[in-house]
Amino acid sequence: MVCATPAQQIVFQAYVRAVTEHTERRQRLEQELQDQVNTWRLQPVVEALEGLRGVQFTVAVTLVAALGDLTRFENPRHVMNYLGLIPSEYSSGERRRPSSITKAGNTHARRALVEGAWAYRYPAKVSRHLPLRLEKLPKPIQDISGKAQVRLCKRYRRLLARGKHANPVVVAMARELAGFMWAIAQQVPVTL
C-alpha cells in the first residue's frame, strides 16, 4: 500500500512490521507449547477437550494446566466452583439475593473459558475445523461435544430472548462448558 505522504508511509510500514513480529512470536510460542504438551501426561485430555466448539489448543492447555487432572473433581459443579463461575448470593433471613459470579480460582483459566464460550453465540453447526479435531476422538467424546454444542447454542439464544445481557449469558455458557469439559475428562484414561 502506498500512502499519501512519506510520513504516513513510514508509520504504516512500522505498523506492518510490528504486526508481523508479533505474529511470528505467537507462532513460535505456540510451537514450543505444542512440543511441551506432546510429552505431557495430560496430553490426551488436552486433545479431547479440543473436540469442543470454542476450545482450541491454547484454551485447552490453559484450562488443563490450571485445573490439573479434571477427574479429581467429584462432579462438574466442583469444577465450576473452583473456576469461580458460580453466582454468589447475599442472604438475610428469608431473603436470598443472587449476585455476580464469585471469581474465585484461576483468573487465566476463567478468562480462557469465557473466551471459548463466545463461540456458542452462533447457531449450532459443524465448522470446517471441528470435524478435523473430532475425527481422531472416541465416539463418546464426539457425542458429548455434539450435545454441548446444541445445548449451549440453544441456551444462549433463549437467555438473550429473555432480555439478558450478552456478557452474563456468555459466563453462564462458560459455566456449563466447564461441566462438559469435566464429562469429557471422565472419558479419557490418564496414566500417572
C-alpha angles and dihedrals in degrees: 000000000000118000127211097248133030091241091056090048091053092050092046092051090049090053092048091050092049092050091047092050092049092048092051091047091051091050091049092050092047090052092050090048091049090052091051094047092051090067096040120109090226093054092108090057091050090050092048093050089054086069089076121090111254093019109103128163100287094047092047093049092046092052096044091046091051098041102032116200105008091203089072088076113088094218139353093265089065090056091050091048092047090054092048094243096127116103114249120224141205113218129185120168109308093347119098119181119184117215139181124310118291094241090210119149132030113355094200093053092047091049092049091049093049090049089052091048092061087076089073094067088084123073117274110271139134112260126205094259103043097066090054090055093042099048094075094048127091120263096253090057091047089052093051090049092052093046091049093051095050094044098045096044091049093046092049092055092044094052092047090050088055089060100258118150115252097241098059089042091056090049088054088051089050090052092053091042088058088056092052089049090054089051092051092048089056088061096052120084110222121196118218 
